[in-house]
Amino acid sequence: MFFLYTGLLLLNSSQVVIITRVIGPEAVAVWDVATKSLILVQMFVTRIWESSMSAIAEMIVRGERDRMWARFQDILVLTGSVGVWAAAAAAVCNGPFLAVWTHGRIAWPGYNDALMAVLVVLNSITRLHISLAGQTKEMRGLKFIYFLEGASFVLLAIWAGGRFGLTGILGSAILMNLLWSGLHGIRRTAAEMGERPWVALWRHQIVPLRSAAAMALLAGATAWLARDLTPIPQLAVTISVMFFGGLAIFWRLGLTAYLRREPFAFLARLRKH
């Protein structure tokens, strides 16, 4: 647990120290303000898994393996698709939001918003795989993964931050997430399910991936169409398009047929009672 929490500390709290050292204290204010909305999105998306952990743990204790895996796959799809929708919307709206919120004093390029959105989605999904391994109480190599990821991130971010600025730090976080917790979490989940890692990855994430492709097109078109508007109309347009357009993509492409039926089945049960 010491190694686990030390790694999480390096991942979650080292950015300010690194940015101050390799870029400058002024960049810390940009980082802190510009990433705030996307960090809030990540906190919202991870609540899907956190609210399901007790039920998953109960299924593990009862030995309800098939039921547990079915629900875990539903949570994976839901988390991935909600994360794609929310992160894409936040990335598109972040620039206009910063312009309105800070009166144009703080801004960063749109590709940083895109990288931050990718990081939010990756963190949300890899957290599920890592947390599921933790639920089984078979830590094994898991206890070292976050420590290795955190240490690797710090070393790479010091170099990349000095060379590429805040973009380099975001890129370092994405790369280390994929290399350590992402790869280890997928391999652990696949081993528990008796599948090959790449088969499990493709089968679990094909639905969020097709949603991500459509959402990326919507986000790019929205940002391009609203580029010449003043900040307040631009913010209003981007919020409206990404909410309603994103909702349509999420419903049609981001959910399985079963997940689309489940809310209506739940409402039908409520009416009977």
N, C-alpha and C positions, 0 to 999 in steps of 0.2 A: 504493500500500500504506500510505503514511503516513496519508492521509485515511481509508482503510478501518479501520485499527486505532485511529485517534483516535476515530472514531465508535463503535466497539465499546467503547472505554474509557469514553466518555460514557454509553453505554447500560448497561454492567455495573457501573460503579463510582461513578456520580454520586449514587445514591439516598441514601447515608449523608450526604453533604455537604448535599444538598437538605433532607432530613428534619431534620438538626441546625439548619439555618438557619431554616426556615419553621415547624417544629412544636416541636422541642425535643430535647435529647439523650436524654430518657427514651424517646421514641418510637423511637429508633434500636435500642434493645434489643428492643422489641416487633417491629419489622420484621425484625431479624436472626434472632430465634428463630422467629417465626411463619411465615416464608417458607421455613425450612430444608428441611422435608420436600418441599415442592413444587419447590424448586430441584433436590433430589436426583432427583425424578421426571423433570424435564426432562433432566438429565444422562443418565439411563437411556434415555429415549426417543430422544435424539439419537444414541445409540450404534448404532441400527439403520442410520442413514444412514452414519455414520462407518465402520462395518464393511463397507459396500458401495461406498465411494467408489473403491477401487482397481479393482474389477471394472468399474464404470461408466467409469472413465478408460480402461481397456483396450479396452472396446467402442468408445469414441470414437476412439481411436488406430487401431483396426482398420477403422473405417468401418462398423461393424455397427449402423447407425442404427435399423432396425426392432427389433432385439433390445434395444438400449439403451433405447428408449422403452417397450417392453413391461415391462422390469424396473423402470424408473423409476416407472411407474404402479403397479406392485405395491408398491414401496417407499413411495410416497405413501399408498396405501391402508393398508398395514400401520402406518406411522408415525402416521397420523391416528387410526386405530382404537385402537392401543395407547396413544397419548397421551390420547385421550378416556377410556378405561377407567382408566388410571393416575392421571390428573389428577382425575377425578371421585372416585375412591376416596380419594385424598390429601386432597381438599377436605372430604369428609364426615368423615374420620377425624382431621383436623388439630385440631379443637376438643377432642375427648376426649384426643387425644395430648398436647396442650399442658397440659391440666388434670392429667394423670398425671405428665408430665415435669417441669413447673415447680411442681407442687402448687398450681395455681390462681393463681400470682403473675403469669403472663403470659397474656393472651387477647386476641382481637380478634373482631369480628363475623363471622358466617358468610358474609355477602355479600362480604367481603374474600377469603375462601377461594374463593368461586365466581369472583370476578374473577381471582384468581391462577391458578386452573385454566384459565380461558379464555386467559390470557396464555401459559401453558405450552404449550397446544395450538397457538396461533398461532405462537409462536416455533419450535416443532418443525417445523411445516409450511413456514413461510416460509424457514427455514434450508435446506430441501431445494432450493427453487427458486433461491435465491441461490447456493448451493454448486454447483448444476448449471451455472449461468452461469459461475461461476469455473472449473469443470473444463474448459470449452471454451477458456479463456484469452482470451476476448474480453470484456474488462472493460467497455469503453465507459462508460456512465453508472453502472455498478455501483460504481465506485471512489468516487463521491460519495454514494451512497445512505445508507450507515450514518452518514457524517458528518452529513448533513442530518437524518437521523432522530434521531441523538444530540443535536444542537444544538436541534432542535425540541422533543424530549422535555424537555430541561433547562429551556427557557423556559416550556413549558406546565406542567411539574410544579411549578415555583416558584409559579406563580399558583394552580394547582389544589390543591397541597398546603397552601398557606396558607388556602384557602377550604374544602376538603373533607377535609383530613387525609390519612391513608394511602390512603383510598379514591380521592382525587383523583390521587394519584401512580400507582396501579394503572391507573386509567382513562386517564391520559395515556400510559402505556406501551402499552396496547392500541390506542388511537387512532393513535399514531404508527407502531406496527408495521403496522397496516392501510394507512395512508396512504403509507408510504415503501417498506420492504422487501417488504411483502406485495403491494402493487400492482405494483411494479417486477418482482418475481420472477415473478408470474403472467404479466405481459405478455411477459417474456423467454421463458418456457417456451412460451407460446402461439405466439409468433413463430417459434420453432425448430420447432414441430410444424405450423405452417401453419394454425392455428386462431384464432378470435376469443377474446380473453381470457376473457369470461364463459362461453363454451362450454367452454373448457378447464377453467375453475374448477369448473363444475357437473359435468362428466363425471368429473373426477378425484376430487372430494370428495363425491359423492352417497352413497357407501358410509359413510365416516366420519360424515357428517351424520345419516344415519338411525340410526347407532349412538349418536351424541351425544344425539338426541332421547330414545331409550329410556333411556340412561344418566342423563340429567337427571331423568327421572321416578323411576328407581330411587333416585338420590341424594336427591331431595327426600323420598320416602316413607321412606327409611331414617333420615334426620335427624329427621323428624317423629316416627316411632315410637320412636326411642331418646332423645328429648329429655328425658324425666323420669328416666332411669337415672343412677346414680352413675357417676363417670368410668371406673373400670375395667370394669364390665359394659358401659357404653356403648361403650368402645373395642373390646371383644371382639365385640359385636354388629355394630358398623359395619364392622369388618374382615371378619368372616365373610360378611355379606350382600353387601358390595361386591366381595369376591373371587369368591365362587361365582356370585352373580347377575350381576356384571359379566363373568365368564368366559362365561356362557351368552349374554349379549347380544353380546359380542365375537365369539364363534364363529358365531352365527346371523346377526347383522346387520352386523358390522364387517369381514367378510372376503368377498371374491368367491368364487364356486364354485371357481375355479382355485386360489386360495390355501388353501381348505379341503382340496383334494385333494393339494396338494403335500407336506405332511408324511407322508401315507400312502404316496405314491409314493417318497419318500426312504427310508422304512423298508423298503419292498419291495425297493428296490435293495440296501440293506444286507444283507437276508436272502439275496439271490442270491449275494452275494460272501462 
